[in-house]
Amino acid sequence: MTTERRHLLAVGDLTRDDAERILDTASALERSLDREMKKLPTLRGRLVVNLFYESSTRTLSSFELAAKRLSADTMVLRASGSSVDKGESLRDTALTLAAYDPDVIVIRHPHIGASQLVAAATDAHVINAGDGKHQHPTQALLDLHTIRDALGRLDGVTVAIVGDVLHSRVARSLVEALLLVGAEPLLIAPPTLLPRNVEALGAKVSHSIDPLADVDVVYVLRMQAERMEASYVPSLREYTALYGVTPDRVRPGQVVMHPGPMNRGVEIDPRVADSGASLVTTQVRSGLVVRMAVLYDLLTAPGLHVAPVPIMEVA
């Protein structure tokens, strides 16, 4: 027996209409944050499970709070301290969670394709909260929301994505999302921190930081030392000298973004991170309302235009 469920596993699951609908919903929900009574009854009786195999502050806390603000019940399962420590497979963990009949499973995992595996093993809607170096679709949506609020538009906006593109699921998702809404991404990084066939992503590429002066948005990526098994740059000091986003490299009128956590003094100067141009804390607020919008859209709206993932009955 097979059934079908809608999921958000990658930016490629979205049409432009889908993305704009979610952003419009997020803007409407954002107004609820300023009310004295912030909780909405929209998802009362629903269960959202957050299954996190990697450390997280912003993504986990915002999904948890997003579900609670919509009156859903929530459950958090971290790999550390669970049966995963005893060798339980992801599939078996998913089957265990399925017994609680969750409406949504939000999963973050170090391996590419983990969200697809959970979608195939359960009857829940699945949201990919980051899988290895592959995708992080809700991060891309919250970044679009932040840019649209700051600049008033997305179409034609130029965005320089600077830093460790090779190990960044944020970069991959953001490039796809920017192209989807008519924005113009530019990747700036040393050759060693760019993936092979980077041109296939559809963004312009520069090995020099000089084009930074010509863009509307400076999007800084974290140097992901935990994913680096070799030396990709001669030294962090040299990387900072060539690619660090410093006050003299940011012109008036530009906005600066970073998905966090930041390595202050490495990829971004503290004077930039704490300046009036920085939208870093705005991104955190956007993360809450966009994840509220995604949960609402999956559970109540007519539907994301996605190729449904078949869910096979497990013997």
C-alpha positions as CSV (number, residue, x, y, z in Angstrom):
1,M,0.0,0.0,0.0
2,T,1.3,3.5,-0.8
3,T,0.1,6.9,0.3
4,E,1.5,10.4,-0.5
5,R,2.6,13.2,1.8
6,R,3.9,16.6,1.1
7,H,7.4,17.5,2.4
8,L,9.9,20.3,2.2
9,L,13.2,18.4,1.6
10,A,14.9,20.9,-0.7
11,V,14.5,24.3,-2.3
12,G,13.8,22.4,-5.5
13,D,10.5,21.3,-4.0
14,L,9.2,24.9,-4.4
15,T,7.9,26.9,-7.3
16,R,8.2,30.7,-7.2
17,D,4.5,30.9,-6.3
18,D,5.2,28.5,-3.4
19,A,8.1,30.6,-2.1
20,E,6.1,33.8,-2.4
21,R,3.1,32.3,-0.6
22,I,5.2,31.2,2.3
23,L,6.9,34.6,2.5
24,D,3.6,36.4,2.5
25,T,2.3,34.0,5.2
26,A,5.4,34.7,7.2
27,S,4.8,38.5,6.9
28,A,1.2,38.1,8.1
29,L,2.3,35.9,11.0
30,E,5.1,38.3,12.0
31,R,2.4,40.8,13.1
32,S,1.4,38.3,15.8
33,L,4.9,38.6,17.4
34,D,4.0,42.1,18.5
35,R,0.8,41.2,20.3
36,E,0.5,40.7,24.0
37,M,-1.0,37.2,23.4
38,K,1.4,35.7,20.8
39,K,0.0,32.2,20.6
40,L,-2.3,31.2,17.7
41,P,-4.7,28.2,17.8
42,T,-4.0,27.2,14.2
43,L,-2.3,23.8,14.8
44,R,-3.9,22.8,18.1
45,G,-3.8,19.1,18.4
46,R,-1.0,18.6,15.9
47,L,2.4,17.0,16.9
48,V,5.7,18.3,15.6
49,V,8.8,16.2,16.3
50,N,12.2,17.8,16.1
51,L,14.8,15.0,15.4
52,F,18.3,16.5,15.6
53,Y,21.5,14.6,15.0
54,E,23.7,17.7,14.9
55,S,24.2,20.6,17.3
56,S,21.9,23.5,16.7
57,T,20.8,26.7,18.5
58,R,18.9,28.8,16.0
59,T,17.2,26.1,13.9
60,L,16.1,23.9,16.7
61,S,14.9,26.7,19.0
62,S,13.0,28.4,16.2
63,F,11.2,25.2,15.0
64,E,10.3,24.4,18.6
65,L,9.0,27.9,19.3
66,A,7.3,28.1,15.9
67,A,5.3,25.0,16.6
68,K,4.3,26.2,20.1
69,R,3.3,29.6,18.8
70,L,0.9,27.8,16.5
71,S,-0.4,25.7,19.5
72,A,1.0,22.4,18.3
73,D,2.4,19.8,20.7
74,T,6.2,19.3,20.3
75,M,8.8,16.7,21.1
76,V,12.6,17.1,20.7
77,L,14.9,14.1,20.2
78,R,18.6,14.7,20.1
79,A,20.9,11.9,18.9
80,S,23.1,12.4,22.0
81,G,21.6,10.6,25.0
82,S,19.1,8.6,22.8
83,S,19.2,5.0,21.5
84,V,21.3,6.4,18.6
85,D,24.2,6.1,21.1
86,K,23.5,2.4,21.3
87,G,23.7,2.0,17.5
88,E,20.1,2.4,16.5
89,S,19.7,3.2,12.8
90,L,18.0,6.3,11.5
91,R,15.3,4.1,9.9
92,D,14.5,2.4,13.2
93,T,14.5,5.7,15.0
94,A,12.0,7.0,12.4
95,L,9.8,3.9,12.8
96,T,9.8,4.4,16.6
97,L,8.7,8.0,16.2
98,A,6.1,7.0,13.7
99,A,4.4,5.1,16.4
100,Y,3.5,8.4,18.1
101,D,1.7,9.4,14.9
102,P,3.4,12.8,14.4
103,D,2.1,15.2,11.9
104,V,5.5,16.7,11.1
105,I,9.1,15.5,11.6
106,V,11.8,18.1,11.4
107,I,15.2,16.4,10.9
108,R,18.8,17.6,10.9
109,H,21.4,15.0,10.1
110,P,25.0,15.0,9.0
111,H,24.4,12.7,6.0
112,I,22.9,13.7,2.7
113,G,19.5,12.1,2.0
114,A,18.5,11.6,5.7
115,S,15.3,13.5,5.3
116,Q,14.3,11.4,2.3
117,L,14.8,8.3,4.3
118,V,12.5,9.5,7.1
119,A,9.9,10.6,4.5
120,A,9.9,7.1,3.1
121,A,9.7,5.4,6.5
122,T,6.9,7.4,8.1
123,D,3.5,8.9,7.3
124,A,4.5,12.4,8.6
125,H,5.2,15.5,6.7
126,V,9.0,15.9,6.7
127,I,11.0,19.1,6.8
128,N,14.7,19.0,6.1
129,A,16.5,21.2,8.7
130,G,19.9,20.5,7.1
131,D,21.4,17.3,5.7
132,G,25.2,17.2,5.5
133,K,26.5,19.6,2.8
134,H,23.3,19.2,0.7
135,Q,20.3,21.4,1.6
136,H,18.8,23.7,4.3
137,P,15.6,25.0,2.6
138,T,14.0,26.9,5.6
139,Q,17.3,28.8,6.0
140,A,17.1,29.9,2.4
141,L,13.4,31.0,2.9
142,L,14.2,33.0,6.0
143,D,17.0,34.7,4.2
144,L,14.7,35.7,1.4
145,H,12.2,37.0,4.0
146,T,15.0,39.1,5.6
147,I,16.2,40.5,2.3
148,R,12.7,41.3,1.1
149,D,11.9,43.1,4.4
150,A,15.1,45.1,4.3
151,L,15.2,46.1,0.6
152,G,11.5,45.9,-0.3
153,R,12.1,43.5,-3.2
154,L,13.8,40.3,-4.3
155,D,13.7,40.5,-8.1
156,G,17.0,41.9,-9.4
157,V,18.7,42.0,-5.9
158,T,22.4,41.2,-6.1
159,V,23.8,38.9,-3.3
160,A,27.4,38.1,-2.8
161,I,27.8,34.8,-0.8
162,V,31.4,34.9,0.6
163,G,33.4,32.1,2.2
164,D,33.3,28.4,2.6
165,V,30.9,27.4,-0.2
166,L,32.3,23.9,-0.5
167,H,30.9,22.7,2.9
168,S,27.8,24.9,3.0
169,R,24.3,23.6,2.6
170,V,23.2,27.1,3.3
171,A,25.0,28.4,0.2
172,R,23.5,25.7,-2.1
173,S,20.0,26.3,-0.9
174,L,20.3,30.1,-0.9
175,V,21.7,30.1,-4.5
176,E,18.7,28.0,-5.6
177,A,16.2,30.2,-3.7
178,L,17.7,33.5,-5.1
179,L,17.5,32.2,-8.7
180,L,13.9,31.1,-8.0
181,V,12.8,34.6,-7.1
182,G,14.8,36.5,-9.8
183,A,17.7,37.6,-7.6
184,E,21.3,37.4,-8.7
185,P,23.8,35.4,-6.6
186,L,27.5,35.7,-6.8
187,L,29.9,33.2,-5.1
188,I,33.1,34.6,-3.7
189,A,35.7,32.2,-2.4
190,P,39.2,30.7,-2.9
191,P,39.1,27.9,-5.5
192,T,39.7,25.3,-2.7
193,L,36.5,26.3,-1.0
194,L,34.3,26.0,-4.1
195,P,32.7,22.7,-5.1
196,R,33.6,21.0,-8.4
197,N,31.4,22.1,-11.3
198,V,30.4,25.1,-9.2
199,E,29.0,26.8,-12.4
200,A,26.2,24.2,-12.4
201,L,24.7,25.9,-9.4
202,G,23.8,28.8,-11.7
203,A,25.6,31.6,-9.8
204,K,28.4,33.8,-11.0
205,V,31.8,33.0,-9.4
206,S,34.7,35.2,-8.3
207,H,38.0,34.2,-6.6
208,S,38.6,37.8,-5.6
209,I,36.6,39.8,-3.0
210,D,36.8,43.0,-5.2
211,P,33.2,42.5,-6.7
212,L,31.8,42.8,-3.1
213,A,31.5,46.6,-3.6
214,D,28.9,46.1,-6.4
215,V,26.3,44.1,-4.6
216,D,23.2,44.9,-2.5
217,V,23.7,42.1,0.1
218,V,26.9,40.7,1.6
219,Y,26.1,37.2,2.8
220,V,29.0,35.8,4.9
221,L,29.5,32.1,5.4
222,R,31.1,30.4,8.4
223,M,34.4,28.6,8.0
224,Q,33.2,25.1,8.8
225,A,36.3,23.5,10.4
226,E,34.3,20.5,11.7
227,R,33.6,19.4,8.1
228,M,37.2,20.0,6.9
229,E,39.3,16.8,6.7
230,A,42.2,18.7,5.1
231,S,43.8,22.1,4.9
232,Y,41.7,24.2,2.5
233,V,43.5,27.5,3.2
234,P,47.1,28.2,4.1
235,S,46.0,29.7,7.4
236,L,42.9,31.4,8.9
237,R,45.0,34.6,9.1
238,E,45.6,34.6,5.4
239,Y,42.0,33.7,4.6
240,T,40.8,36.7,6.7
241,A,43.3,39.0,5.0
242,L,42.0,38.0,1.5
243,Y,38.3,37.2,2.1
244,G,37.3,38.5,5.6
245,V,34.4,41.0,5.5
246,T,35.8,44.1,7.2
247,P,34.5,47.7,7.5
248,D,36.6,48.9,4.6
249,R,35.0,46.2,2.3
250,V,31.4,47.2,3.1
251,R,30.0,50.3,1.4
252,P,27.2,52.4,2.7
253,G,23.8,51.1,1.6
254,Q,24.7,47.5,1.7
255,V,23.3,45.0,4.2
256,V,25.3,42.2,5.8
257,M,23.9,38.7,6.7
258,H,25.4,35.6,8.3
259,P,23.5,32.3,9.1
260,G,25.4,31.9,12.4
261,P,27.2,30.9,14.4
262,M,29.8,33.5,13.5
263,N,33.6,33.1,13.8
264,R,34.2,36.7,14.7
265,G,37.5,38.0,13.5
266,V,37.8,35.2,10.9
267,E,35.1,35.5,8.2
268,I,33.5,38.6,9.6
269,D,35.0,41.6,11.5
270,P,33.1,42.2,14.8
271,R,32.7,45.9,13.8
272,V,30.7,44.7,10.8
273,A,28.7,42.1,12.7
274,D,27.6,44.7,15.2
275,S,27.1,47.5,12.8
276,G,23.8,49.1,11.6
277,A,24.3,47.3,8.3
278,S,24.1,43.8,10.0
279,L,20.8,41.9,9.7
280,V,22.1,38.9,11.7
281,T,19.6,39.2,14.6
282,T,16.8,40.0,12.1
283,Q,17.5,36.7,10.4
284,V,16.8,35.0,13.8
285,R,13.4,36.6,14.0
286,S,12.8,35.8,10.4
287,G,13.6,32.2,11.2
288,L,10.7,32.0,13.7
289,V,8.0,33.4,11.4
290,V,9.2,31.6,8.3
291,R,9.2,28.2,10.1
292,M,5.7,29.0,11.4
293,A,4.7,29.7,7.8
294,V,6.2,26.4,6.6
295,L,4.4,24.4,9.3
296,Y,1.1,26.2,8.5
297,D,1.6,25.7,4.8
298,L,2.3,22.0,5.0
299,L,-0.6,21.3,7.4
300,T,-3.3,23.6,6.3
301,A,-2.7,25.2,2.9
302,P,-3.7,23.7,-0.5
303,G,-0.2,22.5,-0.9
304,L,3.4,22.9,-1.9
305,H,3.9,22.1,-5.6
306,V,6.2,19.2,-5.0
307,A,6.8,15.8,-6.5
308,P,5.3,13.7,-3.7
309,V,7.6,11.2,-2.0
310,P,6.0,7.7,-2.0
311,I,5.7,6.3,1.5
312,M,5.8,2.5,1.4
313,E,4.1,0.5,4.1
314,V,6.8,-1.2,6.1
315,A,6.4,-4.9,6.8
